[in-house]
Amino acid sequence: MGTGRTTPSAARRAITALTLLVASGLLISACSSSSAPSQPAGTATPDITQDSEADRAGVLFLPGFLGSELACEHDGNRNLVWPGSVDGVKVNSDIGALGIINTIQGGKVESQTTSSKSCGAKKFEQGSVALNDPQPVSATWCIPESSGAIGPGAHSCAVYQTPVYSELGITMQDTSEQLGRPFEAWAWDWRLDPRQQVPRLHETIVNMRQQTGAKVTVLAHSFGNTLFEAWIDYVEAKGEQAGDYVGRFVGAGSPWWGVTGLRPDVQGELQPGLVASVLSHIIGNQLIASTFSSMPGPYHLLPTRWYDEYIAQQNNTKGQGWLAAESNDGKSYWVPYNGVGQTLGAALDSCPQQETFPCQAQKLYDESGVAERAEGFNRSGIADWVQIVGSGVPTTEQFCLGCTDWPSSNQKRVVKQQETTDTLTTSTSGDELVPVFSAIRGSNPRDPAGDDVDFFFTCGIKHTALVTDQSILDQLAPYLWGDGVMSYGGVFSDEPCAQSS
């Protein structure tokens, strides 16, 4: 990155911001206002009903990052380590139990869950790992969950809970029972490399297809899109096409080219709502930063080369990409894309049992493969491919790590002793987490990179609400069941709207 490395002090001040870049989007958007202005109809709505089996198909939902609840069985108890539980006024949370120990085995990263009270401990090398790994049990319906039995079914949230996917789950679950067709919210471990979980996902898709005799309909939200793309690669490596198994796909809030977004005020609150201050007090930002930076999963959401090149081509960026950082000489420098891994490796230096196990941030970034991710869409034979894209909400596009100033000259800025290093961002139109250009893989929705897909843009609706807002669900749910269409006008438009001020 230019000259020099990011200073340890600057890195520590920015760790929480960078490691919360994805978590903030899901949790903030989960309960944000999702009112959307009506939009005029543009061009004619495209035909998105090529799948002739959709009215017989089962529906599979792939949740995003933080979108699946994880529990550990230990000492006869089932401990909900994400998103925690509330019993009366007591919040039971063990975020540290989600942390990962990363070691190098055979030249590659091997990831294991760290030891904790919730998941137990067993000796590993000179440290310890979990006796029982967290297991996915359901989609994240509410944050936190109520104490008691944990089941996979969707349910409503109490006034002291923040709804995440509950509205979507209840809507789809009720229709599933009426139609006698399967709906499954496929819980998965978003902490880990999504490619490791594809074989289990494939088994689920195969079984659902056999159950109904029709190709499966898939809805993916946020990080679930990355998982779905990894599944396509898996199927094609077997010499088959995704369209042999899936007839209709809807992606919402899809971070195809990656994300850099965060809300600065999220550093003070892990999640909004009645229990926000309680959770922040119990968990603490340092533990959050250490835990999340150890997970392989979030590295798959960082910007791709195509993201970086797109940013550099804009008139207001002067040829610079997505990341800048402050160096040990007190100046800020733009980081070339091939230097991102090294910069993150220097900055993300906090992780579980770091005295015994190095954090391996650079290795996790390198092995994520974001730098080699495809530029364009690959439908792989899927008949209907629809993208729901949020626009109009300020969404981070560039990120200056540990900076007091953006790089602008060779003059060192004198920083007064009482000033603190901060993290600077620029913004563009998106859904608060995913920029429009990342979701549509370019700038032209009528000519995206790769295969043609159909885009349905919303205006002013935030990330999680792209699958829970009632005006969206009124069209989305019937379409998923093959009993309705999605159309322009009202909540959907054929063009994104500009970023609000």
Secondary structure as GFF3:
##gff-version 3
##sequence-region A 1 501
A	DSSP	alpha_helix	8	19	.	.	.	ID=ss1
A	DSSP	alpha_helix	23	30	.	.	.	ID=ss2
A	DSSP	beta_strand	59	62	.	.	.	ID=ss3
A	DSSP	beta_strand	68	74	.	.	.	ID=ss4
A	DSSP	beta_strand	77	82	.	.	.	ID=ss5
A	DSSP	beta_strand	85	87	.	.	.	ID=ss6
A	DSSP	beta_strand	90	92	.	.	.	ID=ss7
A	DSSP	three_ten_helix	95	98	.	.	.	ID=ss8
A	DSSP	beta_strand	100	105	.	.	.	ID=ss9
A	DSSP	beta_strand	108	113	.	.	.	ID=ss10
A	DSSP	beta_strand	122	124	.	.	.	ID=ss11
A	DSSP	beta_strand	127	129	.	.	.	ID=ss12
A	DSSP	beta_strand	135	139	.	.	.	ID=ss13
A	DSSP	beta_strand	142	143	.	.	.	ID=ss14
A	DSSP	beta_strand	145	146	.	.	.	ID=ss15
A	DSSP	beta_strand	162	163	.	.	.	ID=ss16
A	DSSP	alpha_helix	166	179	.	.	.	ID=ss17
A	DSSP	beta_strand	183	185	.	.	.	ID=ss18
A	DSSP	three_ten_helix	194	197	.	.	.	ID=ss19
A	DSSP	alpha_helix	198	212	.	.	.	ID=ss20
A	DSSP	beta_strand	216	221	.	.	.	ID=ss21
A	DSSP	alpha_helix	223	237	.	.	.	ID=ss22
A	DSSP	three_ten_helix	242	244	.	.	.	ID=ss23
A	DSSP	beta_strand	246	252	.	.	.	ID=ss24
A	DSSP	three_ten_helix	264	268	.	.	.	ID=ss25
A	DSSP	alpha_helix	276	283	.	.	.	ID=ss26
A	DSSP	alpha_helix	285	293	.	.	.	ID=ss27
A	DSSP	alpha_helix	296	299	.	.	.	ID=ss28
A	DSSP	alpha_helix	305	312	.	.	.	ID=ss29
A	DSSP	beta_strand	323	326	.	.	.	ID=ss30
A	DSSP	beta_strand	332	334	.	.	.	ID=ss31
A	DSSP	three_ten_helix	337	339	.	.	.	ID=ss32
A	DSSP	alpha_helix	340	347	.	.	.	ID=ss33
A	DSSP	alpha_helix	361	368	.	.	.	ID=ss34
A	DSSP	three_ten_helix	370	372	.	.	.	ID=ss35
A	DSSP	beta_strand	384	391	.	.	.	ID=ss36
A	DSSP	beta_strand	393	403	.	.	.	ID=ss37
A	DSSP	beta_strand	422	430	.	.	.	ID=ss38
A	DSSP	alpha_helix	436	440	.	.	.	ID=ss39
A	DSSP	beta_strand	454	459	.	.	.	ID=ss40
A	DSSP	three_ten_helix	464	466	.	.	.	ID=ss41
A	DSSP	alpha_helix	470	480	.	.	.	ID=ss42
###
